[in-house]
């Protein structure tokens, strides 16, 4: 393992922000990770995965540890289900395709979500009616301070909407090295609740969908709305969909009777942040080298050489404008660094 100095992180974040790391190390084994944590215990450290859920607003005055642990293996299996272990550096979508190819069901709705497997539990990634917690079994993580390895169960992770214990009480204390997911081998439970999936399957003329059909539908939907980070810098959905009280939603409906929404419970309603941002007039807006995507208002984009602080300023403008118009606060899904 080699420590490099003054390394550009532009190739390692999907926004394509040209921030400089004071030093950089490519981590390909748990042994290397433990060694560097021990050797550099008194120095500031910055942990980098797939670089898909962050916005760099400044240079990183720390040792950047790029986690590239690779490998997929079967931990347990019977005729009904399989438990797979995926190392933290595995690309999430590549892992989903691996599951589809082997007829392992449960992650098909999560196709084409950017990032690596190791960061999936932190965010409790989700899309089209499915969240990671629905198939999560456990994960292994290294205690940064002691270098001890610990296994976290689903209950330990305290999953919520785009939340986990790793974003709350244990933030900055553990590094996930692998994730175990329990997937079906037959009698797959298909999640077709989101109308967009049903409509896409109809356009494919699919009446009895397989997990691959659902994956293909999700991929088509996402590609029609979300820009490829290889072509336009972005981190996917920049904001969380806000959940408001049912009483506040009734107030919103007085001015916006056609406001789209999803019932979370008897007392809570989820309102699409993309609709709020588009209605506020930001969809497709461009400010020099950055702006809001013209097909999906949830996505902020870097057209070339934008600074992270410029994109963050736009995000703040969107937040204050949405709150002024709708009296609803929207939170960032992307981590601001």
C-alpha positions in Angstrom: 0.0 0.0 0.0 1.4 3.4 -1.1 0.5 6.8 0.4 0.3 9.5 -2.4 0.5 13.2 -1.8 -1.7 16.0 -3.3 -4.1 13.8 -5.2 -7.0 15.2 -7.2 -10.3 13.5 -6.2 -12.1 14.5 -9.4 -12.0 10.9 -10.7 -13.3 9.6 -7.4 -16.5 11.5 -6.9 -19.5 11.4 -9.3 -20.0 15.2 -9.1 -16.6 15.5 -10.7 -15.4 18.2 -8.3 -11.7 18.8 -8.5 -10.8 18.8 -4.8 -7.3 18.0 -3.7 -6.5 15.3 -1.0 -3.5 16.1 1.2 -2.7 12.4 0.9 -4.4 9.3 -0.5 -4.3 5.6 -0.1 -6.0 2.8 -2.1 -7.3 0.2 0.4 -7.8 -3.3 -1.0 -7.8 -5.5 2.1 -9.1 -5.4 5.7 -5.5 -6.0 6.8 -4.3 -2.8 5.1 -7.3 -0.9 6.5 -6.5 -2.0 10.1 -2.8 -1.2 9.6 -3.3 2.3 8.3 -5.9 3.0 11.0 -3.4 2.0 13.6 -0.4 3.8 12.0 -2.2 7.0 11.3 -4.4 7.1 14.4 -3.3 10.6 15.3 -3.9 12.1 11.9 -7.2 13.3 10.3 -8.7 10.6 8.1 -11.3 10.8 5.3 -13.1 7.7 4.1 -14.0 7.4 0.4 -16.2 4.8 -1.1 -17.9 5.1 -4.5 -18.0 8.9 -4.2 -21.6 9.0 -5.2 -23.3 10.5 -2.2 -21.2 13.5 -1.4 -20.5 17.1 -2.5 -16.9 18.2 -2.0 -16.9 22.0 -1.2 -13.2 22.2 -0.3 -9.9 20.4 -0.4 -9.5 17.5 2.0 -6.7 18.3 4.5 -6.5 14.6 5.6 -5.4 11.2 4.5 -8.1 9.9 2.2 -8.6 6.2 2.5 -10.3 4.9 -0.7 -12.1 1.7 0.2 -11.8 -0.8 -2.7 -12.4 -4.1 -1.0 -13.7 -6.5 -3.6 -15.5 -9.9 -3.7 -19.0 -11.6 -3.6 -19.5 -14.9 -1.9 -22.3 -17.2 -0.6 -22.5 -17.3 3.2 -25.6 -19.6 3.5 -28.0 -21.2 1.1 -30.9 -23.5 0.8 -33.6 -24.1 -1.8 -35.6 -21.0 -0.8 -33.0 -18.3 -0.1 -29.3 -17.3 -0.2 -27.3 -15.0 2.0 -24.6 -13.2 0.0 -21.6 -11.3 1.4 -20.5 -8.4 -0.8 -17.3 -6.6 0.1 -17.6 -2.8 0.6 -15.9 -1.8 -2.6 -18.2 -3.7 -4.9 -20.2 -1.4 -7.2 -23.8 -1.5 -6.1 -25.4 -1.8 -9.5 -22.9 -4.4 -10.6 -23.9 -6.4 -7.5 -27.6 -6.1 -8.4 -26.9 -7.4 -11.9 -25.0 -10.3 -10.4 -28.0 -11.1 -8.3 -30.4 -10.8 -11.3 -28.1 -13.1 -13.4 -28.2 -15.7 -10.6 -32.0 -15.3 -10.0 -31.6 -13.9 -6.5 -34.6 -11.7 -5.8 -35.0 -8.7 -3.5 -32.7 -6.0 -4.9 -34.2 -5.6 -8.5 -36.0 -2.4 -7.6 -32.7 -0.9 -6.4 -31.1 -1.2 -9.9 -28.8 1.6 -11.1 -28.5 3.3 -7.8 -25.0 4.8 -7.8 -22.3 4.1 -5.3 -20.7 1.1 -3.6 -22.2 -1.7 -1.5 -20.4 -0.6 1.7 -22.2 2.7 1.8 -25.6 1.3 1.1 -26.5 0.5 4.8 -25.3 4.0 5.9 -27.9 5.6 3.7 -30.4 2.7 3.8 -30.7 3.2 0.0 -34.1 2.8 -1.4 -36.1 3.3 -4.6 -39.5 2.3 -6.1 -41.0 0.9 -2.9 -38.0 -1.1 -1.7 -35.3 -0.2 0.9 -32.0 -1.9 1.7 -33.4 -2.9 5.1 -35.9 -5.1 3.4 -33.2 -7.6 2.4 -30.5 -6.6 4.9 -29.1 -9.5 7.1 -26.0 -8.0 8.7 -22.7 -6.2 8.0 -19.2 -6.2 9.2 -17.5 -3.0 10.3 -14.1 -2.0 11.8 -14.0 0.3 14.8 -11.8 3.2 13.7 -10.4 3.8 17.2 -9.6 0.2 18.2 -9.4 -1.6 14.8 -11.7 -4.3 16.2 -14.2 -5.9 13.9 -17.9 -6.0 14.8 -21.0 -7.6 13.2 -24.1 -5.4 13.1 -27.5 -7.1 12.8 -30.5 -5.4 11.1 -31.8 -4.3 14.6 -28.4 -2.9 15.5 -28.4 -0.6 12.4 -31.6 1.2 13.4 -32.7 1.8 9.9 -35.0 4.7 9.0 -35.8 6.7 5.8 -32.3 7.3 4.4 -31.0 6.8 7.9 -29.1 4.4 10.0 -27.1 4.2 13.2 -24.0 4.9 11.0 -25.3 8.4 10.2 -26.4 9.0 13.8 -24.9 7.6 17.0 -22.0 5.8 15.3 -21.2 8.4 12.7 -17.4 8.6 12.1 -16.8 5.6 14.5 -17.0 2.6 12.2 -16.1 1.6 8.6 -18.2 -1.0 6.9 -16.1 -3.6 5.2 -18.8 -6.0 3.9 -22.6 -6.4 3.7 -24.7 -9.6 4.0 -28.1 -9.6 2.2 -30.8 -12.3 2.4 -32.3 -12.9 -1.0 -34.9 -15.2 -2.4 -34.2 -18.0 -4.9 -37.8 -18.8 -5.7 -41.3 -17.4 -5.0 -39.9 -13.9 -5.3 -41.9 -11.2 -3.7 -42.2 -8.6 -6.4 -42.7 -4.9 -5.5 -44.9 -3.3 -8.2 -46.6 -0.7 -6.1 -45.0 2.3 -7.8 -47.1 3.2 -10.9 -44.0 4.1 -12.9 -42.9 0.5 -12.8 -46.3 -0.8 -13.9 -46.4 1.7 -16.7 -42.9 0.7 -17.9 -43.8 -3.0 -17.8 -46.9 -2.3 -19.9 -44.7 -0.5 -22.4 -42.5 -3.6 -22.5 -45.7 -5.7 -23.0 -44.8 -7.7 -19.9 -47.7 -9.3 -18.1 -46.0 -11.7 -15.7 -42.8 -9.9 -14.8 -39.6 -11.6 -13.6 -37.0 -9.9 -11.3 -35.1 -9.1 -14.5 -38.1 -7.5 -16.0 -38.5 -5.3 -13.0 -34.8 -4.4 -13.0 -35.0 -3.6 -16.7 -38.0 -1.4 -16.0 -36.3 0.5 -13.2 -33.2 1.0 -15.3 -35.3 2.4 -18.2 -37.1 4.8 -15.8 -33.9 6.0 -14.1 -32.1 6.5 -17.4 -35.0 8.5 -18.7 -34.8 10.9 -15.7 -31.3 10.8 -14.3 -28.1 11.8 -16.1 -25.2 9.5 -16.3 -22.4 10.8 -14.0 -19.9 9.8 -16.6 -21.5 12.4 -18.9 -22.7 15.1 -16.5 -21.4 15.3 -12.9 -24.1 14.5 -10.3 -25.0 12.5 -7.2 -28.4 11.4 -8.2 -31.2 12.7 -5.9 -29.7 15.6 -4.0 -32.7 16.1 -1.6 -34.8 13.8 0.6 -38.6 13.6 0.0 -40.0 15.4 3.0 -42.6 13.8 5.3 -45.1 16.2 6.7 -48.1 15.9 9.0 -51.5 15.1 7.5 -52.8 18.4 8.8 -50.0 20.4 7.2 -50.7 18.5 3.9 -54.4 19.7 4.0 -53.1 23.3 4.3 -50.8 22.6 1.3 -53.7 21.3 -0.7 -55.7 24.5 -0.4 -53.1 26.3 -2.6 -52.0 23.2 -4.5 -54.9 20.8 -4.8 -53.1 18.6 -7.3 -50.0 18.1 -5.1 -48.7 14.6 -5.5 -48.2 12.6 -2.3 -47.8 9.2 -0.7 -49.5 8.2 2.6 -46.9 7.1 5.1 -49.3 6.6 8.0 -52.6 8.0 9.4 -50.8 11.1 10.5 -47.9 11.5 8.0 -47.7 12.3 4.3 -44.7 12.2 2.0 -44.5 14.9 -0.6 -42.1 14.5 -3.6 -39.2 17.0 -3.3 -38.8 16.9 -7.0 -42.3 18.3 -7.4 -41.7 21.0 -4.8 -38.5 22.1 -6.6 -40.0 22.0 -10.0 -43.1 24.0 -8.9 -40.7 26.5 -7.3 -39.3 27.1 -10.8 -35.9 25.5 -10.6 -36.2 22.6 -13.0 -33.7 23.0 -15.9 -32.2 26.2 -14.4 -28.5 26.6 -15.3 -26.1 28.9 -13.6 -22.8 28.9 -15.6 -21.2 25.5 -15.1 -23.9 24.1 -12.7 -27.6 23.9 -12.3 -30.7 21.7 -11.9 -31.2 18.9 -14.3 -33.8 19.5 -17.0 -35.5 16.1 -16.6 -35.4 15.7 -12.9 -35.5 18.6 -10.5 -34.1 16.5 -7.6 -30.8 16.3 -9.4 -28.2 19.1 -9.2 -25.5 18.9 -11.9 -21.9 19.9 -12.7 -21.7 20.7 -16.4 -17.9 20.8 -16.3 -15.8 22.7 -13.9 -18.2 23.9 -11.2 -17.0 24.4 -7.7 -18.6 22.4 -4.9 -19.4 25.5 -3.0 -21.3 26.9 -6.0 -23.5 23.8 -6.1 -24.0 23.9 -2.3 -25.1 27.6 -2.6 -27.7 26.6 -5.2 -28.9 23.8 -2.9 -29.3 26.3 -0.1 -31.2 28.7 -2.4 -33.6 25.9 -3.4 -34.2 25.0 0.3 -35.0 28.5 1.3 -37.3 29.1 -1.7 -39.2 25.8 -1.2 -39.7 26.7 2.5 -40.9 30.2 1.6 -43.4 29.0 -1.0 -44.7 25.8 0.7 -43.6 26.1 4.3 -41.9 22.8 3.9 -38.2 22.1 4.8 -36.3 19.8 2.5 -33.1 18.2 3.7 -30.1 17.2 1.6 -29.7 13.5 0.9 -26.1 14.1 -0.3 -23.4 14.6 2.3 -21.9 18.0 2.2 -18.1 17.9 2.8 
